[in-house]
Amino acid sequence: METRNLRKERIGVVFSNKMDKTITVAVKWKEKHPIYGKFVNKTKKFHAHDEKNECNIGDTVRIMETRPLSKTKRWRLIEIIERAK
């Protein structure tokens, strides 16, 4: 069994690319409020490794969990799904 298939994957939008070989990806999802039942938009930002510095702000990307690369980086870029317009 390949362990790489068990790693978590997320799809999000590039929020920042100011760092060298690092991007910040904002992942959004909807979650139901436990008491009121209203669906609330949730957002979390992940630092991901971009080896070739190919992402720009607004790109939709897929990231995968990996070993710790620095203090905050635990994700790496797999592919750019859609370029920003």
C-alpha positions as CSV (number, residue, x, y, z in Angstrom):
1,M,0.0,0.0,0.0
2,E,1.4,3.4,-0.9
3,T,1.5,5.8,2.0
4,R,1.4,8.8,-0.3
5,N,-2.2,8.2,-1.1
6,L,-3.1,8.5,2.6
7,R,-1.8,12.1,2.8
8,K,-4.3,14.9,3.1
9,E,-5.0,17.1,0.1
10,R,-6.6,20.5,0.0
11,I,-7.8,22.8,-2.8
12,G,-7.5,26.6,-2.2
13,V,-6.6,30.0,-3.6
14,V,-3.1,31.5,-3.4
15,F,-3.3,34.4,-0.9
16,S,0.3,35.5,-0.9
17,N,3.5,34.6,-2.9
18,K,5.9,37.2,-1.4
19,M,8.2,34.6,0.2
20,D,10.9,32.7,-1.7
21,K,9.6,29.2,-2.7
22,T,6.6,29.6,-0.3
23,I,3.0,30.4,-0.9
24,T,0.1,31.0,1.4
25,V,-3.0,29.1,0.4
26,A,-6.5,30.1,1.8
27,V,-8.8,27.0,2.0
28,K,-12.5,27.7,2.4
29,W,-15.3,25.4,3.5
30,K,-18.8,25.6,4.9
31,E,-19.7,24.3,8.4
32,K,-23.0,24.1,10.1
33,H,-23.3,26.1,13.3
34,P,-24.0,23.6,16.2
35,I,-26.8,25.5,17.8
36,Y,-28.4,27.7,15.1
37,G,-28.0,25.4,12.1
38,K,-26.8,28.2,9.8
39,F,-24.0,27.3,7.4
40,V,-21.0,29.5,8.2
41,N,-18.0,30.1,5.8
42,K,-14.7,29.0,7.4
43,T,-11.2,29.9,6.1
44,K,-7.8,28.5,7.0
45,K,-4.4,29.6,5.6
46,F,-1.6,27.1,5.0
47,H,2.0,27.8,4.0
48,A,3.0,25.5,1.1
49,H,6.3,24.8,-0.6
50,D,6.4,26.1,-4.2
51,E,9.8,24.8,-5.6
52,K,9.7,26.7,-8.9
53,N,8.1,29.9,-7.7
54,E,5.4,29.4,-10.4
55,C,2.2,30.5,-8.5
56,N,0.7,33.9,-8.5
57,I,-1.9,35.5,-6.3
58,G,-5.4,34.3,-7.2
59,D,-4.4,30.9,-8.6
60,T,-6.4,27.9,-7.6
61,V,-4.0,25.2,-6.5
62,R,-3.9,21.7,-5.0
63,I,-1.6,21.1,-2.0
64,M,-0.6,17.9,-0.2
65,E,0.5,17.3,3.3
66,T,4.3,16.5,3.7
67,R,7.0,16.3,6.3
68,P,7.8,19.5,8.1
69,L,9.9,21.7,5.8
70,S,10.2,24.7,8.3
71,K,8.6,26.0,11.4
72,T,5.2,26.7,9.6
73,K,5.5,24.7,6.3
74,R,3.9,21.2,6.3
75,W,2.3,21.3,2.8
76,R,3.7,21.3,-0.8
77,L,2.2,22.3,-4.1
78,I,1.0,19.5,-6.3
79,E,-0.6,21.3,-9.2
80,I,-2.0,24.6,-10.4
81,I,-5.6,23.9,-11.2
82,E,-6.5,27.3,-12.6
83,R,-4.5,30.4,-13.3
84,A,-5.7,33.8,-12.1
85,K,-7.3,36.0,-14.7
